[in-house]
Amino acid sequence: MQPKEQAVPSSTYTAVLTILASTVAVIISLLVALAAGLLARADNASWATAVNRGGVAFAATLTLLVLLVSTVAGLLT
């Protein structure tokens, strides 16, 4: 009699997917922040204003993407 093979629990896959999606969310947020800062600078804004706009864009994008990731992760569990 052979022992039964144990499958990897779906919660492990969900955790890996959540970590991967969170990493992608941070990278996308950084790219949005960079674009916002560069566009502000191209609009003749000061360095402080450009960094501020980039920071606000980063925070807003990251908030929306983390909400999306957590919703999808909740649906998968």
N, C-alpha and C positions, 0 to 999 in steps of 0.2 A: 504494500500500500504506500503510495507516494504522498508526501505532505502537500497540503493545498498551498498554492501560491498566493501570497498576500499582495493585493494591489495597493498602490500608494494612495493614501486618503486624498479626497478631493480638496480638503482644506489646505494641504501642502501646495497643490497647484494654485489655489486661490491666493495663498500668501506670496508665492513667487510672482504671480501675475500682478498682484497689487504693488509689490516692490518695483517691478519693471515699469508698470504704468506710472508710478510716482516719480521714478527717475526721468522718464520721458516728459512728464509734466513740468519738472524743474527745468529741464533743458529747453523746452518750448517757452517757458516763462522767461528764461534768460535771454533767449533770442528776441522775444517781444520787447523786453526792457532795453536791449541794445538798439533795436530799431527805433523805439520811442525816443531814446536819448539822442541818437543820431539825427532823427528828424527834427527834434527840438533845437539841436545845435545848428542844423542847416537853416532853421528859421531865425537865426541870429539871437538865440537865447543864450544867457550866460551859462557857464559850466555848472553852477549850482542849480539853476533851473532845469537844465538838461538831465542832471543826475536825479533831481527830484521827480521829474516826469518819468524817467526810466524806473525809478523805485516804485512809483504808484502803479505803473503798468505791470511791473513784475508781481506786485502784491495782488492786483486784481486778477491777473491771468492765473496765478498759482491758486488763488482761492476758488475760482471757477473750475479749474481742472482737478483739484483735490476733491471738490464736491462731486464731480463726475466720476472720478476713480472710486470714491467710497460708495457711491450709489451702485455702480457696476459690481463692486466687490460684495455688497450686501445682497444683490440679486443672485450672485453665484453661490452663496452659502446657504 
